[in-house]
Amino acid sequence: MATKKAKKPVAKSAKTAKPVAKGETTVNITEVNETVIIASPAKESGTCEPKGALCGFFKKKHEDEDILTIFRSPRIIGAILGEIIGTMLLSIAVLAMGFEPIYLVFVFLFVTLVVYPISGAHLNPIVSLGAMVTRRISAIRGIFYIIAQLIGAMLGWLIVQWLIGMATSDASSTEITATTIKAITDNDSLTGSASNLGGLIAVEAIGAVIYGFAFARAFKFKKSAFTFAAVVATGVFTALLIGLFVSYQFFGVQGTFAFNPALAVALEAFMAQDTIVWKALITYALVPLVAGVVGFILADLTAALAGESCDCEK
């Protein structure tokens, strides 16, 4: 007697039920043959939980570049020229007008707006070194930017010196006597008491930290050139105001700061005094470079602790 073969059970296709609330945790339930075999937490949109206390702090934020690959595109040439021209314009403005915050804020706003699409508008070794340390740009790009800024600052010096020489027939006028330059290169400021020199270093350090912090935060708004330039300009304005107030109120000096190592090095290159050149380079170049890096690190540290730098799944 023939026996009928038993029919094999047909497995139902796997299906995922709608999320089911289970206490305070929402889970996705996957069913196979009407039996629950998977229960995983559902991802809620719009939430961001940091993966660690310093999430994103050490993250690299730039493309890989080296001396062999960076010149494959002519864009780096344009970026270097942009840094030279932008730094030159800023140097001319500072040397011609002095540290007048109201005037300089508009100069910084204009120059940053026009140079930003070309190079990112660093225009200051403080920014380039800070961006290198915090992995915003590659080391090779940062080095080229700093060299370009030094060249731009020296060109600005030469142009201002030429203009002053053209404005008068007095041969001695070829020596720059603008208040800003005289203050920065003044022997009395650097050869005075230790407390006076310490005051100059303190002013440079405070201003450079503000400068670096402002630029680091401005990169957060890099998709909008105007917002980026506005944050930069107001940050520079704040650094100048505090520098003017601290230097005059506490140390009795006025305008004796630069917040720009490229400008300071250019001035010392043309007006070097053997007895003070090392003090000038430490005060106006080394100290602001270190302080600017501190400003960048503080900005990234606070952003990381706030979870701003995390890569979150939405």
PELINSUL-V656306 format. One record per helix or strand. SS is the DSSP state (alpha for helix, beta for strand). FROM is the first residue (numbers start at 0). LEN is the number of residues. If there is no record, write none. Layout:
# PELINSUL-V656306
ss:from:len
SS:FROM:LEN
SS:FROM:LEN
This chain:
# PELINSUL-V656306
ss:from:len
beta:14:2
beta:19:3
beta:24:8
beta:34:7
alpha:69:3
alpha:74:23
alpha:100:19
alpha:124:9
alpha:138:29
alpha:170:4
alpha:178:6
alpha:186:5
alpha:193:28
alpha:224:27
alpha:260:11
alpha:276:29
